[in-house]
Amino acid sequence: ILWGSSLGWATMFKLVPELPEVMAYIDRVGSRPAARRSAEADAALAAAQG
């Protein structure tokens, strides 16, 4: 999950090219249950901060 998230950020900042293989990997990692739980926790923390 760490590497998938890091690659996601790296592609957003154009540090890593958005190759189909890279994007597919990011999507696969992001669809894992632990990644979804992490995203939900981040969203809850952001909402709590206003």
C-alpha positions in Angstrom: 0.0 0.0 0.0 2.9 2.3 0.8 4.4 2.0 -2.7 1.1 2.3 -4.5 0.3 5.5 -2.6 3.8 6.8 -3.2 3.6 6.1 -6.9 0.2 7.8 -7.0 1.7 11.0 -5.6 4.7 10.7 -7.8 2.5 10.5 -11.0 0.5 13.5 -9.8 3.6 15.6 -9.6 4.9 14.2 -12.9 7.9 12.5 -11.2 7.0 9.1 -12.6 5.4 8.8 -16.1 1.8 7.7 -16.2 2.5 4.5 -18.1 -0.4 2.0 -18.4 1.5 -0.5 -16.2 2.2 2.0 -13.5 -1.4 3.3 -13.4 -2.8 -0.3 -13.4 -0.6 -1.1 -10.4 -1.8 2.1 -8.6 -5.4 1.1 -9.3 -4.9 -2.5 -8.0 -3.2 -1.3 -4.8 -5.9 1.4 -4.3 -8.6 -1.2 -4.5 -7.3 -3.3 -1.7 -9.4 -3.4 1.5 -6.6 -1.9 3.6 -6.1 1.0 1.1 -9.8 1.7 1.2 -9.8 1.7 5.0 -6.8 4.1 5.0 -8.5 6.5 2.6 -11.7 6.4 4.7 -9.7 7.2 7.8 -7.9 10.1 6.1 -11.3 11.5 4.9 -12.7 11.3 8.4 -9.7 13.1 9.9 -9.9 15.8 7.2 -13.6 16.2 7.9 -13.0 16.5 11.6 -10.5 19.3 11.0 -13.1 21.2 9.0 
